[in-house]
Amino acid sequence: MSPLEEHYRFVLRLLPAAYRQEWEDDMVAAFLDSMDTGDPETTAYLTDYGRPSLSEVASIVSLAVRLRLGGADAPPRSYAWGQAVRLATLMAMLAHAVMVTASIAVTLWLSGKIAWLPAPALEWPLSLPSNIWHTAWSLAGYAWLPAYVALVLGHRRVAQAVALLAIVPPAITTAVEQAAGDVPLSVSPWAMRFIDVVLLLAMAAFHHGAPPVPRRPWLLALPIGIFLVPVPLFTIQATRPALRLLDWPGLFCAVVTVTMVVHLVGRVSSRSSRTLPWSLALTLLAVTALALRTATLPDYSNQAQRTTLATIASVEVIAVLAVGVPLAVLAIRALRRLPPIPAVARRPTTPT
């Protein structure tokens, strides 16, 4: 086996084992034929020192995503995982859209535009951007709202491009501020940016073979989510300073825990085949919430209320585990009852 073939077969490991067993030799043969330049010396050099091109690797990655996160025509297990990733992505995007939309109301409150709310305390200052550039830079975070709408409407590439606008500016701002010493070094902003990057990559599950997103319920979820979570939260925090100890990772843990409890209650009266993707999706979100909560714990070491904050964080982790572990066990059992990916599968066309 030549080094070039070894490299290509290594990349093919991204594909499911059953699919490789059926199509790997044909794909390797087609790839090696495509590398034949007609010049024996050049072909021999590529065989010994060449590697698969980035476009070829990208096509295999795309194929692996379509096979492992399948659409309506995929085997049951692949379809369940595909729906789980799509549901988890939609819920995470919805959370972003809800929070950035509600932050507009918070900005109006801090600037005194909402007269019926109590005046903000002194520790809630409003820092306005100094120029047009800083204004546009600050507004980049609001891109999560059109990104969510684009994803629901079926424009996945548009959603990814817009979401990228919401990720890059905060990352650059954090890097510049921490490098200049304007803000203390902390893990939290980088942990959240990492989650955002994972969310951006997860949008690949909305490929052409994936079933369309039900538009009406997911669009209605946006205003409902705003009135159920951020509006009451900010209103209560405006009058009860003690509740300001609940940060974003803590709120994420609380919302995920409540959602899992509601799902477990409804799961008893529903068919497992319909609830399995939701169970897997909530399990993925629970793992994400635990990872985010754990990664941000070191930032409490320099806080004046570090003992209280650590205690609250411990309670949040215990709550997620107490509900998430039983849900994960039920989801895994239901997943194992589904038939696996068949050994013979139709080979999608990929560029070479």
N, C-alpha and C positions, 0 to 999 in steps of 0.2 A: 504494500500500500504506500503510495507516494505521500509526501508531507502535505501537498495541496489537498489530496483526498481526505487525509486525517483531519485537517482543519475544517473541511466542509462537513464531514460526519460529526465533528464536535458541535458545530452550529446546529445541525439537525437534531441534536438531543433536546432542543427546545420543543420539538413536536411530541405529541403523545406517543407512547411506546407502540400501541396497536397500529397507529398510522404509519410509524416508521417501519414496522415489520412488513407492511404491505407495499410501501412506496419508496423506501429509502434507496434501494439499489437503482431504481429507475431515475430518481432525482439525481443521484451521484453520477450516473452515466450521462444524463443530459447536461449536467454542469461541466463535467470534464470535456464533453464534446464542444461546449461553448467556449472553452478555454483554448481550443486548438486553433492557433493562428495561421497554420499552413506553413510556417517556418519551423523546421525541426529544432533549431537551436533556441529560438524564442520560446517554443512550446516546452522544451526540456527545462529551460530556466524557470518558467512559470510553475511547472510541475514540482520543482524542488524548492522554490523560494516564494511562490505566489500564495496569495490568500484570497478568500472570497471577498468580493467588493462590498462596499457599504450598502449599495442598492440591493445586492443579493441577500445580505444579512437582514436588511430591513424587510424584504419580501418574506423571508422565513419567519421573522418575528411576527409580522402581520398574519401570516398563515397560522402560527401557533396560537395567537390571540383568538382568531376565528374558530379554531378547533376546540380550544380549552374553554372558551367563553362563548358557547354556541348560541345560535338563534333558534327560531321555531322548528327548523328541520334537523336540529342536532340531537344526538342521543340524550336520554333523560338526565344523566349526571352532568354532562357538558352544558345542557340547557339550564339546569338548576344553578350551576356556578355562574353562568353568564348572567342570568337574571339577578342573582345575588349581588354581583359586582355592579350591575346597572342600577339596582335599587339603592345600594349603599352610596353610589356616586350621586344619584339624584338627591338622596336625603342630605348628604354633605353639602352639595351645591345649594340646596334649599336653605340649609342653616346659614350659609354665607350670605345668600340673597336676603334672608330675613333680617340678619343682624346689620348689614350695611344699609338696608332700607330704614330700619328703626333708628339707626344712628343719625339720620337726617332729623328726625324728631328730637333726638337728644341735643343736637347742635342748635336747633331752634329754641329749645328750652334753656340751654346755657346762655344763649344770646338774649334771653328775655322776651322772645316772640310768643311764648305760650303763657298767657297771663293767668290762666286758671290753675296752673301748677305752682307749688311753692317755689320761692326763689332758690336757686342753687346755693349750696354752702360755699365757703371760701376755698375749700380744698377741691372744688370742681371748676377750676379756671378754664376759660375758653381762649385758646391760643390761635389767633387768626394767621393765615399764611401772609408772608411779607410782600410777595409779588405774584404776578400772574403765573410764573413758572412754578412756584411752590403751590399755588392754588391747583393747577393742573396735576401736579405730582400727587397732591393730597387726595384729589378726586379719583385717582387710579384705582383705589380700593373698591369704589362703587361699581367697577366693571364686573364684579361677580353677579350683579343683578341681570344685566343683558346676557351674560354668559349662561346663566341658568335658563333664561327664557329661550335662548337660541338652542340649547340642548333639548329642552322639552319640545320645541317645534321641529326637531329633527335635523338641525344644522350643526353637526358635531364638530366639524373643522372650524366653523366660525366660533363656536363656544370655546374651543381650545385656544384659538388666537386671542379672543377677548380675555379669557382667563389668564393668559400669559401677561397681559397688561396689568392685571391685578396682582401678579406675583413679583414681577421684576422690580418695580419702583420701591415697594417696601423692603425688599432684600437689599437694594442698593442703599437706601436710606439707613437701614440698620447697620450695614457694614461701615458706612462713612461716619455715623454718629459714634459707634463703638470704637472705631479706629482713632477718631479725634478726641475721645474721652468725654464727649458731651453727655453720654449716658453710660452707666456701668455695664460691664460685660455680663451678659445673661444668656441662658440657654433658650428661654421661652420663645423669643421671636424666631430663632432659627428652627426650633422644633415645629412651630406652626408653618413656617415656610416649607419645611420638608413635607409636612402633611399636604400642603397645597400642591406641591410638585407631584406627589403620589396621586392626588385627585386629578391632576391634569393628565397623567398617564392613564388613569383608569377610564377616562372618557373613550379610550380606544375600544372598549367593550361595546360601544354603540356603532358597530360596523354595519355594513350593508345587509348582512344576513340577520341582524338583530330585529326583534319585533318593534314596531313603532311605540313611542312613549304615549300613554293615554294623556292627552293634552289637558282636558278639562279638570280632572282631579288635581294634577300637579300644578296647574296655574292657580286654582282656587286655594291650594295649600299655602301659597305665598301670603295673601292677606290674613288667612286664618292663623298662620304661624306667627305673624307680627303681633296680633292681638292676644295670642295665648302665651307667648314667651317674653320678648323684649320689652313691650310696652308695660306690662305689670311689673317686670323686673326693675326697670329703670324708675318707675314711679315709686315702688317700695324703697329702692335704694336712696331716692331723693329725700325720703322722710325717716328712714332707719339706717343710720350710718353703719351699724354693726354688720349689715348684710353686704357691705361693699367688700367684705373679705372673700366673696365668691368671685373668682376670676374666670377667664374664658375656659381653661381646661376643666375647672370645677363645674361650670355650667354645662359643658359638654358631657361630663360624667353623669350629671343629674338628669339631663334630658334623655340620654341613652338609657339610663336605668329605668326611668318612668316609661319610656317607649317599650322596653323589653317586658316590663310587668304587664302593660296593656296587651302586648302581643301574646304573652303566655296565657293570659286569661281568655283571650279570644281564640287561641289555638285549640282549646279543649273542644269547642263546638264546631270547628272547621276541619276540612279535609287536609291531611298532612301534605298531600301532593301540591295543594295550592299554597299552603303556608310555608313550605320548605324554603323557597327562595327568600322569603322575608326573614325566616329564622337565621339563615346563613348570612344575610345582609346585616342584620342586627348584631350577629356574632362578630362580623368584620368590624363594625363600628365600635363594638365593645373593646376589641383588641386595640383599635386605634386610640380610643379614649384612655385606656390604661397606659399605653405607650406614651401618649402626650402628657398625662398626669405624672408619670414616673420621671420623664425627662425634664420636667420643669421643677421638680422638687429642689434641686440644688440652688435655685434662685431665692429660696426662702432663707438661706443661711445668713444673709445680710439684712433681713427684715427685722424691724423692731418687734413685730408680733409673730416671730417665726414659730414659736411653740404652738400658738393657736392655729396658725396656718397649716403647720404640719399635721396637727390633730384633725383638722377639717379634711385635709387631703387624704389622710388614712381612712377616714370614714367614707370618703368618696370611692376610694379603691375597693374597700370591703363591700360597699353596696353594689358596685359593678360586678365584682366577682360572685357575690351571692346570687345574683340574678343571671349573670352571663354564663356561668359554668353549667347550670342545669339546662339552659337554652342551647348551649353548644352541644351538650351530650344528646339531647333530643334531635337536634339537627343532623348530627353525624350518624345517628342510628337510622334516621329516615333516609339519609343519603345512601347509606350502604344497602338499603333495600331496593334501590333503583338499579336497573341493569347497567352494566358498565359500557364503555364505548366499544362498539363492535370491532372485530379484527379487520374486517373489510370495510373501507370507507372510500367514498368518492373523492378523488384528488382535485382540490380547487386549483385553478390556473394561477401560477405565480410567475412574475417576470424573472428572466435569467440574464 
